[in-house]
Amino acid sequence: MFYLSLIEHTLRLPPQLLGLPLNEAIKGVLESLFLDKVIANLGLCISVYDIRSIDGGFVFPGDGASTYTVEFRLVMFRPFVGEIITAKLKESDSNGLRLTLGFFDDIYIPVHLMPNPSHSEPDPEKKNQVIWMWDYQEQKFPIDGIGEISFQVQSVTYPPIPVEQPKESKPFAPMVIIGSLDYDGLGPVSWW
Amino acid sequence: MKIKKANAGALTNFEVLDFLRSRGAAKDPTRVIAPIAASEFKVYDYLVESAACNQTREHINEFLKKCQKYDLAKAEILNIINVRPSSPVEIDPIIEECEKRIGEGIEELIELVETVLPAPPSQPNTEDEVVADDGEQQPPTAAEGMETEN
């Protein structure tokens, strides 16, 4: 689920941070730049693991801040295809399920990757939501919001940033994970 | 920004949890003081409820040594350590071509996982036993506590 990535970046250290020890100041700037942001093809940045080297410290003319070239490692969240992850149900509608990990919400299980055969029934409690049921051997197993759901990662995509978005559409998701429930041992943990 | 190495090493959930703990993450209210960002806390909250929270480095090393004879791919070993399956049906989606490669040895592998890696906090079998014990013990200790105070 998690990988280390080695990155080199040239960053500006704002003058108000110059009072701190260098390591801490640079770490602070790196965290504000990368934490909780998605880097294309690398994944979601969770944390700054360590700083390998700091170079530079030049002050360019006309600038009050010093510039450093830093080499550091980031802990990235990037599941591999075929990995099994347990997550909680966030919402379920006629297009499929949406699961959340707490720190990452854009996990979708589309209709064609649900356990086969299954059908949906309108949820009596919430409007616009449906409950998916798995029909197995004459019995119905509902996918409810209690407990965790195991799914297998089918693909991880990084859609390109749209230039303009119509108002009121879903906020743009820079990293989308498509999962599948269509295998033995997948689905709500309580089933197995 | 230059990406020097996109993959400088895979981390198990336990290693990420250990890293966050060593920086001061915890469940209790001291989290406001710890130098950890809110987004990192969300990761901590997720990991602490998964199978990783009871593991130690020794467990992982022991498991790595003992599972070598099964010839599993690195990704499969990583997945097993993260998920900690307790039955053959849970291991099936993790290992590709499970029947062909391991077949009968699957029971042995499950036993190896159960003995070497500690159970996660919310697995049904162990939880039922623990809850039963606590249910019996709690009332006496509470009563004893009150008597000693008086």
Interface residues (C-beta under 8 A of the other chain):
Chain A: M1 F2 Y3 L4 S5 L6 I7 E8 H9 T10 E31 L35 D36 I39 N41 L42 I46 S47 Y49 E71 R73 V75 F77 F80 G82 E83 I84 T86 L101 G102 F103 S150 Q152 Y183 D184 G185 L186 W192
Chain B: M1 K2 I3 K4 K5 A6 N7 A8 G9 A10 L11 T12 N13 E15 V16 F19 L20 A37 S39 E40 K42 V43 D45 Y46 S50 A75 N79 N82 V83 P85 S87 V89 E90 I91 D92 P93 I94 E96
